Amino acid sequence: MTSETTSSTDTLPRIAPQQGMPEQVRIYEVGPRDGLQAEAVRVPTAVKAEFVRRLVDAGLTTIEVTSFVSPRWIPQLDDAHEVLTAVGPLDGIRLPVLVPNDQGLERALAAGAREIAVFASATESFAKNNLARDVEGVLAMFEPVTRRARAAGLPVRGYVSMCFGDPWEGDVEPRKVASVARRLLDMGCTSLSLGDTIGTGTPGHVLELLDTVRGLGIPLERTALHFHDTYGQALANVHAALTAGVTEFDSSAGGIGGCPYARSATGNLATEDLVWMLRGLGIHTGVDLNALAATSRWMAHHLGRPSPSRVVTALARHYRYQNPHPR
């Protein structure tokens, strides 16, 4: 549980529903994995496990816990087995983990993983820089991983990176993204996440991509979006996707993280900023915003820097104003 208390005067947005919006949205929390993997500070295993527990206490029900990638590539997550087993299975809580290959799947299964994710790229440059293969080679590598996981009864999420822009190739054609997404579904992925890895997307671009994806028969109810706020467009892009019918979004508590393989990728969309907007639209998430912000302030202390989330920052100021001498 969080250590801070909150008062009845805590700030929350006015609820003003907008016609055509979904009643409920699932937040796919990526802070423990996508957030911590890009941080310079090595967070102790016990702190990582406590981070997940605090996120659960704040009402999040889908939390990507870690990645079973080689410690040579992501040393920040070299304790994947220990973290997942420390958290343990939790009733009603999804705890997916990322796996990069068949060896990663083997390790994840041994640690008791019940859901996995694999990651592909819409561009050749990022595929080669990230996984030392071309796009076709990456898809070929993940096909047996997906097949084996599905045979074991595990849901498999397929990430597609660089869906809007690429630091080496520039603008990315929506048809290239849709083609990779279609391949992931065809090989057995149960859901997709389309990522704006370097944050160059805009609302019109989002709608264009979703139209293209639908054109290949990919249902939006199986599609999530993953935005980075590099150019301040993340929430505007979420709003556009909501109007198109998307009901699942990735975000990171406190806005931590980025992408270690793309230098121009800054922090993820902060979960608190997302929840604030969704609450204002009357869209249910099940998240306790104040508890979540307190958790992000707690993690910021362990990272040795302030949270980049604007909502976390604003609520911290409000808390200090309301409680100038907290016990």
C-alpha positions as CSV (number, residue, x, y, z in Angstrom):
1,M,0.0,0.0,0.0
2,T,1.1,3.6,-0.5
3,S,2.5,5.5,2.5
4,E,0.8,8.8,1.8
5,T,-2.7,9.8,2.9
6,T,-5.1,11.9,0.8
7,S,-7.7,14.4,1.8
8,S,-11.3,14.9,0.7
9,T,-10.1,18.0,-1.2
10,D,-7.9,16.1,-3.6
11,T,-8.1,17.5,-7.1
12,L,-9.9,15.5,-9.8
13,P,-11.2,16.6,-13.2
14,R,-14.8,17.5,-13.8
15,I,-16.5,14.6,-15.6
16,A,-17.9,15.7,-19.0
17,P,-18.7,12.7,-21.2
18,Q,-18.3,13.0,-24.9
19,Q,-20.7,11.3,-27.3
20,G,-19.3,8.3,-29.2
21,M,-16.6,7.5,-26.6
22,P,-16.3,4.0,-25.0
23,E,-17.7,3.5,-21.4
24,Q,-14.6,1.7,-20.3
25,V,-10.9,1.5,-21.2
26,R,-8.3,-1.1,-20.3
27,I,-4.9,0.3,-19.3
28,Y,-2.0,-2.0,-20.0
29,E,0.6,-0.8,-17.5
30,V,4.2,-1.2,-18.9
31,G,6.2,0.7,-16.2
32,P,7.9,-2.3,-14.5
33,R,9.1,-3.6,-17.9
34,D,9.2,-0.9,-20.6
35,G,9.7,1.8,-18.0
36,L,12.5,0.4,-15.9
37,Q,14.4,-1.2,-18.8
38,A,15.3,2.3,-20.1
39,E,16.3,3.8,-16.8
40,A,20.0,4.2,-16.0
41,V,19.4,3.3,-12.3
42,R,19.4,-0.4,-11.5
43,V,16.4,-1.0,-9.3
44,P,16.6,-3.8,-6.7
45,T,14.5,-6.9,-7.2
46,A,12.5,-6.3,-4.0
47,V,11.7,-2.7,-5.1
48,K,10.5,-4.0,-8.5
49,A,8.2,-6.5,-6.9
50,E,6.8,-3.9,-4.5
51,F,6.3,-1.6,-7.5
52,V,4.0,-4.2,-9.1
53,R,2.1,-4.7,-5.9
54,R,1.5,-1.0,-5.4
55,L,0.3,-0.7,-9.0
56,V,-2.2,-3.6,-8.2
57,D,-3.3,-1.8,-5.1
58,A,-3.9,1.3,-7.2
59,G,-6.4,-0.6,-9.3
60,L,-4.4,-1.7,-12.3
61,T,-5.3,-5.2,-13.5
62,T,-2.9,-5.6,-16.4
63,I,0.8,-5.1,-15.6
64,E,3.7,-6.1,-17.8
65,V,6.1,-7.3,-15.1
66,T,9.5,-7.8,-16.9
67,S,11.3,-9.1,-19.9
68,F,13.1,-12.4,-20.3
69,V,15.7,-10.9,-22.7
70,S,19.4,-11.7,-22.4
71,P,21.0,-9.7,-19.5
72,R,23.7,-8.7,-22.0
73,W,21.2,-6.6,-23.9
74,I,19.0,-5.3,-21.0
75,P,21.0,-5.6,-17.8
76,Q,18.3,-3.6,-15.9
77,L,16.0,-6.7,-16.2
78,D,18.5,-9.5,-15.4
79,D,16.3,-10.6,-12.5
80,A,13.2,-11.4,-14.5
81,H,12.7,-14.8,-12.9
82,E,13.1,-13.5,-9.4
83,V,10.7,-10.6,-10.0
84,L,8.0,-12.7,-11.5
85,T,8.2,-15.3,-8.8
86,A,8.3,-12.7,-6.1
87,V,5.1,-11.1,-7.4
88,G,3.5,-14.5,-7.8
89,P,0.2,-15.3,-9.5
90,L,-2.5,-12.8,-8.4
91,D,-6.2,-13.6,-8.8
92,G,-7.8,-11.4,-11.4
93,I,-4.6,-9.7,-12.4
94,R,-2.8,-10.2,-15.7
95,L,1.0,-10.3,-15.4
96,P,2.4,-10.6,-19.0
97,V,6.1,-10.7,-19.7
98,L,8.0,-9.9,-22.8
99,V,10.1,-12.7,-24.5
100,P,12.5,-12.1,-27.4
101,N,13.0,-15.7,-28.6
102,D,12.5,-19.3,-27.8
103,Q,15.1,-19.3,-25.0
104,G,13.2,-16.4,-23.4
105,L,10.0,-18.3,-23.6
106,E,11.6,-21.3,-22.0
107,R,12.8,-19.1,-19.1
108,A,9.4,-17.4,-18.8
109,L,7.5,-20.7,-18.6
110,A,9.9,-21.9,-16.0
111,A,9.2,-18.8,-13.9
112,G,5.4,-19.4,-14.1
113,A,4.5,-16.9,-16.8
114,R,0.8,-17.1,-17.8
115,E,0.9,-14.5,-20.6
116,I,3.6,-13.4,-22.9
117,A,4.3,-10.7,-25.5
118,V,6.6,-10.7,-28.5
119,F,7.9,-7.6,-30.4
120,A,8.3,-7.0,-34.1
121,S,9.1,-3.9,-36.1
122,A,7.4,-2.1,-39.0
123,T,10.8,-1.0,-40.3
124,E,13.9,-2.8,-41.5
125,S,16.3,-0.4,-39.7
126,F,14.8,-0.8,-36.3
127,A,14.5,-4.6,-36.7
128,K,18.2,-4.8,-37.6
129,N,19.3,-2.4,-34.8
130,N,17.0,-4.1,-32.2
131,L,17.2,-7.8,-33.1
132,A,19.9,-8.0,-35.7
133,R,17.5,-9.4,-38.3
134,D,15.3,-8.0,-41.0
135,V,11.5,-7.8,-40.6
136,E,11.0,-11.2,-42.2
137,G,13.6,-12.7,-40.0
138,V,12.0,-11.3,-36.9
139,L,8.6,-12.6,-37.8
140,A,10.1,-16.0,-38.6
141,M,11.8,-16.1,-35.2
142,F,8.6,-15.3,-33.4
143,E,6.3,-17.8,-35.2
144,P,7.5,-20.9,-33.4
145,V,7.5,-18.9,-30.1
146,T,3.9,-17.9,-30.6
147,R,2.9,-21.3,-31.7
148,R,4.5,-22.9,-28.6
149,A,3.0,-20.4,-26.2
150,R,-0.5,-20.8,-27.7
151,A,-0.2,-24.6,-27.4
152,A,0.6,-24.1,-23.7
153,G,-2.6,-22.1,-23.4
154,L,-0.9,-18.7,-23.0
155,P,-2.3,-15.5,-24.6
156,V,0.3,-13.8,-26.8
157,R,0.5,-10.1,-27.4
158,G,2.2,-8.9,-30.5
159,Y,4.0,-5.5,-30.3
160,V,4.8,-3.6,-33.5
161,S,7.4,-0.9,-33.0
162,M,8.0,2.2,-35.2
163,C,4.4,2.4,-36.5
164,F,4.5,6.2,-37.1
165,G,8.1,7.2,-37.6
166,D,11.6,5.7,-37.5
167,P,14.8,7.6,-36.6
168,W,16.7,6.1,-39.5
169,E,13.9,5.9,-42.2
170,G,11.6,8.8,-41.3
171,D,7.9,8.5,-42.0
172,V,6.4,5.0,-41.9
173,E,3.7,4.0,-44.4
174,P,0.6,2.7,-42.6
175,R,0.3,-0.2,-45.0
176,K,3.7,-1.5,-43.8
177,V,2.5,-1.4,-40.2
178,A,-0.8,-3.1,-41.1
179,S,1.1,-5.9,-43.0
180,V,3.3,-6.7,-40.0
181,A,0.3,-6.6,-37.7
182,R,-1.7,-8.9,-39.9
183,R,1.2,-11.4,-40.0
184,L,1.4,-11.4,-36.1
185,L,-2.3,-12.2,-35.9
186,D,-2.1,-14.9,-38.5
187,M,0.8,-16.6,-36.6
188,G,-1.4,-16.8,-33.5
189,C,-1.1,-13.6,-31.5
190,T,-4.3,-13.0,-29.6
191,S,-3.8,-9.2,-29.4
192,L,-1.7,-6.4,-30.9
193,S,-0.1,-3.2,-29.6
194,L,0.9,-0.6,-32.2
195,G,3.7,1.6,-31.0
196,D,4.6,5.2,-31.7
197,T,8.2,4.5,-30.5
198,I,9.7,7.9,-31.1
199,G,6.5,9.9,-30.6
200,T,6.1,11.5,-34.0
201,G,2.4,10.6,-34.5
202,T,-0.4,13.1,-34.7
203,P,-4.2,12.5,-34.4
204,G,-4.8,12.5,-38.1
205,H,-2.0,10.0,-38.6
206,V,-3.5,7.8,-35.9
207,L,-6.8,7.7,-37.6
208,E,-5.2,7.0,-41.0
209,L,-3.3,4.1,-39.5
210,L,-6.4,2.6,-37.8
211,D,-8.3,2.8,-41.1
212,T,-5.5,1.0,-42.8
213,V,-5.4,-1.7,-40.1
214,R,-9.1,-2.2,-40.3
215,G,-8.8,-2.5,-44.1
216,L,-6.7,-5.7,-43.6
217,G,-9.4,-7.2,-41.4
218,I,-7.7,-6.5,-38.1
219,P,-10.4,-5.8,-35.4
220,L,-9.8,-2.8,-33.3
221,E,-11.1,-4.6,-30.2
222,R,-7.9,-6.7,-30.4
223,T,-5.7,-3.7,-31.0
224,A,-4.0,-1.4,-28.4
225,L,-2.0,1.7,-29.0
226,H,1.3,2.6,-27.3
227,F,2.3,6.3,-27.4
228,H,5.4,8.2,-26.4
229,D,5.1,11.9,-25.6
230,T,8.2,13.1,-27.3
231,Y,6.4,15.9,-29.1
232,G,3.5,16.4,-26.6
233,Q,1.0,14.5,-28.8
234,A,0.3,11.4,-26.8
235,L,-3.0,12.4,-25.2
236,A,-4.3,14.0,-28.4
237,N,-3.5,10.7,-30.1
238,V,-5.3,8.7,-27.4
239,H,-8.4,10.9,-27.9
240,A,-8.3,10.3,-31.7
241,A,-8.0,6.6,-31.1
242,L,-10.9,6.6,-28.7
243,T,-13.2,8.2,-31.4
244,A,-12.2,5.3,-33.7
245,G,-13.2,2.7,-31.1
246,V,-9.8,1.7,-29.5
247,T,-10.3,0.6,-25.9
248,E,-6.9,-0.4,-24.7
249,F,-3.8,1.8,-24.2
250,D,-0.3,1.2,-23.0
251,S,1.1,3.6,-20.4
252,S,3.8,3.8,-17.8
253,A,3.3,4.9,-14.2
254,G,4.9,8.2,-13.7
255,G,5.9,8.4,-17.4
256,I,9.1,6.5,-16.8
257,G,11.1,4.8,-19.6
258,G,11.6,5.1,-23.3
259,C,13.4,2.8,-25.7
260,P,17.0,1.8,-25.3
261,Y,17.4,1.1,-29.0
262,A,16.0,4.4,-30.3
263,R,17.8,7.5,-29.0
264,S,15.0,9.9,-30.0
265,A,12.4,8.0,-28.0
266,T,11.6,9.8,-24.8
267,G,9.3,8.7,-22.0
268,N,6.2,6.7,-22.3
269,L,2.8,8.3,-21.9
270,A,2.3,8.6,-18.1
271,T,-0.5,6.4,-16.7
272,E,-1.6,9.3,-14.4
273,D,-1.9,11.7,-17.4
274,L,-4.0,9.1,-19.3
275,V,-6.2,8.4,-16.3
276,W,-6.8,12.1,-15.7
277,M,-8.1,12.6,-19.3
278,L,-10.2,9.4,-19.3
279,R,-11.8,10.3,-16.0
280,G,-12.7,13.7,-17.4
281,L,-14.4,12.0,-20.3
282,G,-16.4,9.8,-17.9
283,I,-14.5,6.7,-19.1
284,H,-14.1,4.0,-16.4
285,T,-10.6,2.6,-15.8
286,G,-10.8,1.3,-12.2
287,V,-7.7,3.2,-11.2
288,D,-7.3,5.2,-8.0
289,L,-5.5,8.2,-9.4
290,N,-4.1,9.5,-6.0
291,A,-2.8,6.0,-5.0
292,L,-1.2,5.7,-8.4
293,A,0.5,9.1,-8.2
294,A,1.8,8.3,-4.8
295,T,3.3,5.1,-6.2
296,S,5.0,7.0,-9.0
297,R,6.4,9.5,-6.5
298,W,7.7,6.5,-4.5
299,M,9.4,5.0,-7.6
300,A,10.8,8.4,-8.6
301,H,12.6,8.5,-5.2
302,H,14.2,5.1,-6.0
303,L,15.2,6.3,-9.5
304,G,16.7,9.5,-8.0
305,R,14.8,11.9,-10.2
306,P,11.3,13.6,-10.4
307,S,8.5,11.9,-12.2
308,P,8.1,13.4,-15.7
309,S,4.3,13.0,-15.4
310,R,2.5,16.4,-15.3
311,V,-0.4,14.9,-13.2
312,V,2.0,13.4,-10.7
313,T,3.8,16.8,-10.4
314,A,0.5,18.7,-10.0
315,L,-0.9,16.3,-7.4
316,A,2.3,16.4,-5.4
317,R,2.0,20.2,-5.2
318,H,-1.6,19.9,-4.3
319,Y,-0.8,17.4,-1.6
320,R,1.9,19.7,-0.1
321,Y,-0.6,22.6,-0.2
322,Q,-3.3,20.6,1.5
323,N,-0.9,18.9,4.0
324,P,1.9,21.4,4.7
325,H,3.0,19.4,7.8
326,P,2.1,15.7,7.0
327,R,2.9,13.2,9.6
